[in-house]
Amino acid sequence: MRVSPLALLPLALIASASSAPLCARTWKNREHLHPKVHQLPPLTNAESLELLSFPPQLDWCDRGMCTPSWNQHIPHYCGSCFAHGALSAAQDRIKMLHKAQGYVGPDVQLGRQTFLNCGPAHGLSDGCGGGEPSDVFEFMHHYGLPDETCVPYSATDYRKYTETNGTCPPEGYCMNCITTPDHPQGPHCFPVKTVVRYRAKEYGRVAGEHAMMKELQNGPITCGVACSDEFTFNYSAGIFHDKTGFLDIDHDVEIVGWGEEADGTKYWNVRNSWGTYWGMKGFFKIVRGVNNLGIESDCHWVRPDISDEELVFSQTTPLYGGSLWGIVPFAKGAATSHPINTTADVVLSSLPLQSEELPPETAEIVKHADEEMPVEFVSLRTTEEQGLEEEESTGVQDESVGLSLFALFAVLVAFGTLVSNLVSRFSRNETYNRLV
C-alpha cells in the first residue's frame, strides 16, 4: 500500500527546501559502481612518473576556451546540474575545435532545455529530477543537440508535455514563433524540424588525479562532487578543503584545469552552475590529489562532433542555408539527399535505447573506459527495471484511486457547504418576512 502523495506533501516541501542547491545523481545502470566509486586504484609506476611530467598549471579559461557560465536554478529550481556540467564541457571543447579551424565567431551554447524536454523520454535522466552526464552524452551520440536558440532554458522538463507516445512533441526539440504566409492572422508557434545538431563521437569515464590530468589536456571534463553544507552555504572564494570526509556525490561540475599555489597546495579549477554571483565569478577551487568531496572519483569526457556545421556554414560552397522553418538546400540540385535529418528520430520514438544500437567503435571505447562498468552508457531495460516500472505503475493506480476518493470527498464537502448556506439564507429570508 502506498501513502497518498497529499499526505507526503509537507515532507516533500521540506526535502525540496533542504536540497534546493543540489541535484540528484540517479546512478541509472551504474548502481553496481556506487559502493566502490571512491575506491580509487593505486597508480602504477608508469602513471606516477607521467604524473610528475605534467605541467604545474593548465587552465582552459586562461587560454580563452571557456564559453559563458549558467545558472541552473532560474527562473526556478531545477536539478539539472548533470546537464549543465556535461554541456559546459562539451561546448568548451566545441570552442576548441572552432579555434583549430580558424573560426572566431560566436560561441555555441548547447540546448539544455532541448535535452530536458526530450532526453527522459528515451530513458536518459529524470529531467529536473536528476541524471548523469553520461545520459547527456548518450543523447548527443544518438540524436545530437541543437544550440540554445532552438528552445531557451526555462528550468522545466518533459513533465510539461502530455504526448501519449512517451516522448516530447517536435516543438520540444526546436521551435519558432512568428507570422507566416500560411498563417497571416498573427504569430503562431511551430516546430523547426531540420537544424544543425552537435553530436558526441565518443565519451567515457575517468577517475583519479593522473587520469583526470591526462584527459584534461584534451579539454575540460565533467565530474561529480559531494556538496557538504560547508561548501554549499559557506564557500565564497579560495581553495576549498573539506575536513569532514563527506563523499555523498549529489552534484556535477566542470573542471577546466589545475594549478598549484606558491606554498605547494595543489588544486582543481572548477566551474559551477549556480550563477556568476556565486563563488569566484561562478568558479571555485578545491584541493587536488586527495579526492576531496569525491571530486576525483566519477568524471566524464566527451569528443564532440561538429560535422553538421560544414554543410551549412561553409564560406565557399555551402550545401544548405537557414530559413524560418529550418535548414534548407542552398540551391536547387546542390544536394541530392538531405544529410541533416529531421527531428523525427527524436520526437517519434517511444522506445528506450538498446545496447545493440551503439556502434561497435563506441561500444569498444565505453568498454575500455572502465572495465568494471561495461554497460555504463547503455540504457538497458532489464527484467528488474521492468518489474520496478510495473510496481510504479501499480503505485500510480493506487495514488489515482486515493486522489479520486479525495476529490469525491472534496465535492461532498463543497455540496454540504452549499446546502448549509442555502438553508441559512432561506432562514434569514423567513425571519425578514416575519419582521415586515
C-alpha positions as CSV (number, residue, x, y, z in Angstrom):
1,M,0.0,0.0,0.0
2,R,1.3,3.5,-0.9
3,V,0.7,6.6,1.2
4,S,-1.2,9.3,-0.6
5,P,1.0,11.9,-2.1
6,L,-1.1,14.6,-0.4
7,A,-0.1,13.2,2.9
8,L,3.6,13.4,1.9
9,L,3.3,16.9,0.6
10,P,4.7,18.7,3.7
11,L,7.6,16.2,3.9
12,A,8.3,16.8,0.2
13,L,8.4,20.5,0.6
14,I,10.8,20.2,3.5
15,A,13.1,17.8,1.5
16,S,12.9,20.1,-1.5
17,A,13.9,23.1,0.6
18,S,16.8,21.3,2.2
19,S,18.2,20.1,-1.1
20,A,17.5,23.1,-3.2
21,P,21.0,24.0,-4.3
22,L,21.8,20.4,-5.4
23,C,20.6,17.9,-8.0
24,A,20.2,14.1,-7.6
25,R,22.5,11.6,-9.2
26,T,20.3,8.8,-10.5
27,W,23.1,6.1,-10.9
28,K,21.0,4.5,-13.5
29,N,22.7,1.4,-14.8
30,R,25.6,2.2,-12.6
31,E,24.2,1.0,-9.2
32,H,27.0,-1.6,-9.0
33,L,29.5,1.2,-9.0
34,H,28.0,3.2,-6.2
35,P,29.7,1.5,-3.2
36,K,33.1,1.4,-5.0
37,V,33.1,4.8,-6.6
38,H,35.5,6.3,-4.0
39,Q,37.9,3.3,-4.0
40,L,40.5,4.7,-6.5
41,P,43.1,2.2,-7.6
42,P,46.8,3.0,-6.8
43,L,48.9,4.4,-9.5
44,T,51.3,2.2,-11.4
45,N,54.9,3.2,-11.6
46,A,54.5,4.4,-15.1
47,E,51.5,6.6,-14.1
48,S,53.4,8.0,-11.2
49,L,56.3,9.0,-13.5
50,E,53.9,10.5,-16.0
51,L,52.1,12.5,-13.3
52,L,55.4,14.2,-12.4
53,S,55.9,15.2,-16.1
54,F,52.6,17.1,-16.3
55,P,52.9,20.9,-16.2
56,P,52.2,22.5,-12.8
57,Q,49.4,24.6,-14.3
58,L,46.8,24.2,-17.0
59,D,43.6,26.3,-17.4
60,W,41.4,26.3,-20.5
61,C,39.7,29.5,-19.4
62,D,43.1,31.3,-19.2
63,R,43.5,30.2,-22.8
64,G,40.2,31.7,-23.8
65,M,38.4,28.4,-24.4
66,C,35.6,28.8,-21.9
67,T,32.1,29.7,-23.0
68,P,29.7,31.7,-20.7
69,S,28.5,30.3,-17.4
70,W,24.9,29.4,-16.5
71,N,22.6,29.3,-13.5
72,Q,20.6,26.1,-13.4
73,H,18.2,27.4,-10.7
74,I,16.4,30.2,-12.7
75,P,13.6,31.1,-13.3
76,H,13.0,28.4,-10.6
77,Y,14.8,25.4,-9.1
78,C,15.7,22.5,-11.5
79,G,18.0,19.7,-10.6
80,S,19.8,19.8,-14.0
81,C,23.4,20.1,-12.8
82,F,24.3,17.0,-14.7
83,A,23.2,18.6,-18.0
84,H,24.9,21.9,-17.2
85,G,28.2,20.2,-16.2
86,A,28.2,18.0,-19.2
87,L,27.2,20.6,-21.8
88,S,29.6,23.2,-20.4
89,A,32.5,20.8,-21.0
90,A,31.1,19.8,-24.4
91,Q,30.6,23.3,-25.7
92,D,34.1,24.4,-24.4
93,R,35.5,21.5,-26.4
94,I,33.5,22.7,-29.4
95,K,35.1,26.1,-29.0
96,M,38.5,24.4,-29.1
97,L,37.5,22.7,-32.3
98,H,36.4,26.0,-33.8
99,K,39.7,27.6,-32.9
100,A,41.6,24.8,-34.6
101,Q,39.6,25.5,-37.7
102,G,40.2,29.3,-37.6
103,Y,36.6,30.1,-36.6
104,V,36.3,33.2,-34.5
105,G,32.5,33.7,-34.4
106,P,30.0,33.5,-31.5
107,D,30.3,30.6,-29.1
108,V,27.9,27.7,-29.4
109,Q,25.6,27.3,-26.3
110,L,24.2,23.8,-26.4
111,G,20.4,23.3,-25.9
112,R,20.0,22.3,-22.3
113,Q,16.2,22.7,-22.5
114,T,16.0,20.5,-25.5
115,F,17.7,17.7,-23.6
116,L,15.4,18.2,-20.6
117,N,12.4,18.2,-22.9
118,C,13.3,15.1,-24.9
119,G,16.0,13.1,-23.1
120,P,13.9,11.5,-20.3
121,A,11.5,10.0,-22.9
122,H,14.4,8.0,-24.2
123,G,15.3,6.7,-20.8
124,L,18.1,9.3,-20.4
125,S,17.8,11.0,-17.0
126,D,14.8,12.1,-14.9
127,G,14.9,15.7,-16.2
128,C,14.8,18.2,-13.4
129,G,14.7,15.3,-11.0
130,G,18.4,14.4,-11.7
131,G,20.5,12.3,-14.0
132,E,24.1,11.5,-15.1
133,P,26.5,13.3,-17.5
134,S,26.5,10.0,-19.5
135,D,22.8,10.5,-20.1
136,V,23.5,13.7,-21.9
137,F,26.4,12.4,-23.9
138,E,24.5,9.3,-25.0
139,F,21.6,11.5,-26.2
140,M,24.2,13.6,-28.1
141,H,25.7,10.5,-29.6
142,H,22.4,9.1,-30.9
143,Y,20.3,12.3,-31.6
144,G,22.5,15.3,-31.3
145,L,21.6,18.6,-29.7
146,P,20.8,22.0,-31.3
147,D,22.1,25.2,-29.9
148,E,20.3,27.3,-27.3
149,T,18.5,29.4,-29.9
150,C,16.1,26.5,-30.6
151,V,14.5,26.4,-27.1
152,P,15.6,28.7,-24.4
153,Y,16.4,27.3,-20.9
154,S,13.3,27.5,-18.7
155,A,14.3,25.1,-15.8
156,T,11.4,22.8,-16.6
157,D,11.4,19.3,-18.1
158,Y,9.4,16.7,-20.1
159,R,6.7,16.6,-17.5
160,K,5.0,19.6,-19.1
161,Y,4.4,17.5,-22.2
162,T,1.5,15.1,-22.4
163,E,2.4,13.1,-25.5
164,T,0.9,9.6,-25.4
165,N,3.7,8.1,-27.3
166,G,6.1,8.7,-24.4
167,T,8.3,11.4,-25.9
168,C,8.3,15.2,-26.5
169,P,6.5,16.8,-29.3
170,P,8.5,18.2,-32.2
171,E,8.5,21.8,-30.7
172,G,10.2,20.3,-27.6
173,Y,13.3,19.8,-29.7
174,C,13.3,23.1,-31.7
175,M,10.6,25.7,-32.4
176,N,9.9,29.1,-33.9
177,C,7.1,31.6,-33.3
178,I,6.2,34.2,-36.0
179,T,3.6,35.2,-38.5
180,T,3.9,33.2,-41.7
181,P,2.2,33.4,-45.2
182,D,0.2,30.3,-44.4
183,H,-0.9,31.8,-41.1
184,P,-1.3,35.5,-41.8
185,Q,-3.7,36.2,-38.9
186,G,-0.9,36.6,-36.4
187,P,2.1,35.0,-34.8
188,H,2.0,31.2,-34.1
189,C,4.5,28.7,-32.9
190,F,5.6,25.7,-35.0
191,P,8.4,23.0,-34.8
192,V,11.6,23.5,-36.6
193,K,12.5,20.0,-37.9
194,T,15.9,20.5,-39.6
195,V,18.6,22.0,-37.6
196,V,22.4,21.8,-37.1
197,R,23.0,19.1,-34.5
198,Y,26.0,18.8,-32.3
199,R,26.8,15.2,-31.5
200,A,29.2,13.1,-29.4
201,K,31.7,11.0,-31.4
202,E,32.7,9.1,-28.2
203,Y,32.6,9.5,-24.5
204,G,33.8,7.7,-21.4
205,R,34.7,7.9,-17.7
206,V,37.9,8.7,-15.9
207,A,38.8,8.7,-12.2
208,G,41.9,9.7,-10.2
209,E,44.3,12.6,-10.4
210,H,46.5,11.1,-13.0
211,A,43.7,10.1,-15.4
212,M,41.9,13.4,-15.0
213,M,45.0,15.5,-15.7
214,K,45.8,13.4,-18.7
215,E,42.3,13.8,-20.2
216,L,42.2,17.5,-19.2
217,Q,44.9,18.1,-21.8
218,N,42.3,17.3,-24.4
219,G,39.8,19.8,-22.9
220,P,37.5,20.3,-19.8
221,I,35.8,17.3,-18.2
222,T,32.7,16.8,-16.1
223,C,33.0,15.5,-12.5
224,G,30.6,14.6,-9.7
225,V,31.1,16.2,-6.3
226,A,29.7,15.8,-2.8
227,C,28.3,19.2,-1.7
228,S,28.7,19.4,2.0
229,D,26.8,22.1,3.9
230,E,30.0,23.9,4.5
231,F,30.7,24.0,0.7
232,T,27.2,24.7,-0.4
233,F,26.3,27.5,2.0
234,N,29.7,29.0,3.2
235,Y,32.1,28.8,0.3
236,S,32.9,32.2,-1.3
237,A,36.5,32.1,-2.6
238,G,39.8,30.4,-2.2
239,I,40.8,26.8,-2.2
240,F,38.2,24.6,-0.5
241,H,39.3,21.7,1.6
242,D,36.6,19.6,3.3
243,K,37.6,18.2,6.7
244,T,34.5,16.1,7.3
245,G,35.1,13.2,4.8
246,F,31.7,13.9,3.2
247,L,31.5,11.7,0.0
248,D,27.9,11.5,-1.0
249,I,28.1,12.7,-4.6
250,D,25.0,14.8,-5.4
251,H,26.2,17.4,-7.9
252,D,28.0,17.7,-11.2
253,V,30.5,20.4,-12.2
254,E,33.0,21.2,-15.0
255,I,36.7,21.0,-14.3
256,V,38.6,23.4,-16.6
257,G,42.1,22.9,-15.3
258,W,44.5,22.6,-12.4
259,G,47.2,24.6,-10.6
260,E,49.5,24.9,-7.6
261,E,49.9,27.7,-5.1
262,A,53.2,29.1,-4.0
263,D,53.0,27.1,-0.8
264,G,52.7,23.9,-2.7
265,T,48.9,23.5,-2.3
266,K,47.5,21.7,-5.4
267,Y,44.0,22.5,-6.7
268,W,41.4,21.9,-9.4
269,N,39.8,24.9,-11.0
270,V,36.1,24.2,-11.3
271,R,33.1,25.8,-12.9
272,N,29.8,25.5,-11.1
273,S,26.3,26.1,-12.5
274,W,24.9,28.4,-9.7
275,G,25.4,31.8,-11.5
276,T,28.4,34.1,-11.7
277,Y,27.5,35.8,-8.5
278,W,28.4,32.6,-6.6
279,G,32.0,31.8,-5.7
280,M,34.7,33.3,-7.8
281,K,32.6,34.5,-10.8
282,G,30.8,31.1,-10.8
283,F,34.0,29.1,-10.3
284,F,35.7,27.5,-7.3
285,K,39.0,25.8,-6.4
286,I,39.3,22.6,-4.4
287,V,42.3,20.7,-3.2
288,R,43.8,18.3,-5.7
289,G,45.1,14.8,-5.3
290,V,43.2,13.7,-2.2
291,N,39.7,13.1,-3.7
292,N,38.2,15.8,-1.6
293,L,34.4,15.7,-1.7
294,G,34.8,12.8,-4.1
295,I,35.6,15.1,-7.0
296,E,38.2,12.7,-8.4
297,S,36.1,9.6,-8.3
298,D,33.5,10.0,-11.0
299,C,34.4,12.1,-14.1
300,H,33.4,12.0,-17.7
301,W,34.8,13.2,-21.0
302,V,33.3,13.7,-24.5
303,R,34.6,14.2,-28.1
304,P,32.1,16.5,-29.8
305,D,31.2,16.1,-33.5
306,I,30.5,19.4,-35.3
307,S,30.3,18.0,-38.9
308,D,26.8,19.3,-39.5
309,E,28.3,22.8,-39.4
310,E,30.4,22.1,-42.5
311,L,27.2,21.5,-44.6
312,V,25.7,24.8,-43.6
313,F,28.3,27.3,-42.6
314,S,30.9,26.8,-45.3
315,Q,32.2,30.2,-46.6
316,T,32.8,28.8,-50.1
317,T,30.4,26.1,-51.1
318,P,27.6,25.7,-48.6
319,L,25.2,22.9,-49.4
320,Y,22.5,24.3,-47.1
321,G,21.3,27.5,-45.8
322,G,18.9,28.5,-43.0
323,S,15.2,29.6,-43.1
324,L,12.5,30.3,-40.6
325,W,11.5,26.6,-40.9
326,G,15.0,25.2,-40.5
327,I,17.8,24.1,-42.8
328,V,17.0,24.0,-46.5
329,P,19.1,23.3,-49.6
330,F,21.2,26.3,-50.6
331,A,20.5,25.9,-54.3
332,K,18.3,23.6,-56.4
333,G,20.3,20.5,-57.2
334,A,23.0,21.4,-54.8
335,A,22.3,18.3,-52.7
336,T,20.8,15.1,-53.9
337,S,20.0,14.0,-50.4
338,H,19.5,15.7,-47.1
339,P,22.2,14.5,-44.6
340,I,20.7,16.8,-42.0
341,N,17.9,14.6,-40.7
342,T,14.6,15.9,-39.5
343,T,13.8,15.6,-35.8
344,A,11.5,12.7,-36.4
345,D,14.1,10.3,-34.9
346,V,13.9,12.2,-31.6
347,V,10.3,13.0,-31.2
348,L,8.5,9.9,-32.5
349,S,10.4,7.1,-30.9
350,S,8.8,5.9,-27.6
351,L,11.3,3.1,-27.0
352,P,14.5,3.4,-24.9
353,L,17.9,2.9,-26.4
354,Q,19.1,-0.7,-26.6
355,S,22.7,-1.8,-26.3
356,E,22.9,-3.1,-29.9
357,E,22.2,0.5,-31.1
358,L,25.7,1.6,-30.1
359,P,28.1,1.3,-33.0
360,P,31.0,-1.1,-32.4
361,E,33.7,1.6,-32.2
362,T,31.8,3.5,-29.5
363,A,30.9,0.3,-27.6
364,E,34.6,-0.6,-27.6
365,I,35.6,2.9,-26.2
366,V,33.0,2.7,-23.5
367,K,34.1,-0.8,-22.6
368,H,37.7,0.2,-22.0
369,A,36.8,3.4,-20.3
370,D,36.1,1.4,-17.2
371,E,36.2,-2.4,-17.2
372,E,34.1,-2.6,-14.0
373,M,31.1,-0.9,-15.7
374,P,30.8,-2.3,-19.3
375,V,27.2,-1.1,-19.7
376,E,27.8,2.3,-18.1
377,F,26.5,4.4,-21.1
378,V,23.9,1.9,-22.4
379,S,20.2,2.3,-21.4
380,L,19.2,-1.3,-20.9
381,R,15.7,-2.3,-19.9
382,T,16.4,-5.2,-17.6
383,T,13.8,-7.5,-16.1
384,E,14.4,-5.9,-12.8
385,E,13.8,-2.4,-14.2
386,Q,10.6,-3.6,-15.9
387,G,9.5,-5.1,-12.6
388,L,10.1,-1.7,-10.9
389,E,8.2,0.0,-13.6
390,E,5.2,-2.4,-13.1
391,E,5.4,-1.7,-9.4
392,E,5.5,2.0,-10.0
393,S,2.5,1.6,-12.4
394,T,0.6,-0.1,-9.6
395,G,1.6,2.6,-7.3
396,V,0.3,5.2,-9.7
397,Q,-3.0,3.4,-9.9
398,D,-3.2,3.3,-6.1
399,E,-2.4,7.0,-6.0
400,S,-5.0,7.7,-8.6
401,V,-7.6,5.9,-6.5
402,G,-6.5,7.9,-3.5
403,L,-6.8,11.1,-5.3
404,S,-10.2,10.2,-6.7
405,L,-11.5,9.5,-3.2
406,F,-10.1,12.7,-2.1
407,A,-11.7,14.6,-4.9
408,L,-15.1,12.9,-4.2
409,F,-14.7,13.9,-0.5
410,A,-14.0,17.5,-1.5
411,V,-17.1,17.6,-3.8
412,L,-19.3,16.2,-0.9
413,V,-17.8,18.8,1.5
414,A,-18.5,21.6,-1.1
415,F,-22.0,20.4,-1.7
416,G,-22.7,20.2,2.1
417,T,-21.4,23.8,2.5
418,L,-23.6,24.9,-0.4
419,V,-26.7,23.3,1.2
420,S,-25.9,24.8,4.6
421,N,-25.6,28.3,3.0
422,L,-28.9,27.9,1.2
423,V,-30.7,26.8,4.4
424,S,-29.1,29.6,6.3
425,R,-30.1,32.1,3.6
426,F,-33.7,30.8,3.5
427,S,-33.9,31.0,7.3
428,R,-32.7,34.6,7.2
429,N,-35.3,35.5,4.5
430,E,-38.1,33.9,6.5
431,T,-37.1,35.9,9.6
432,Y,-37.1,39.1,7.5
433,N,-40.6,38.3,6.1
434,R,-41.9,37.8,9.6
435,L,-40.5,41.1,10.8
436,V,-42.0,43.1,8.0
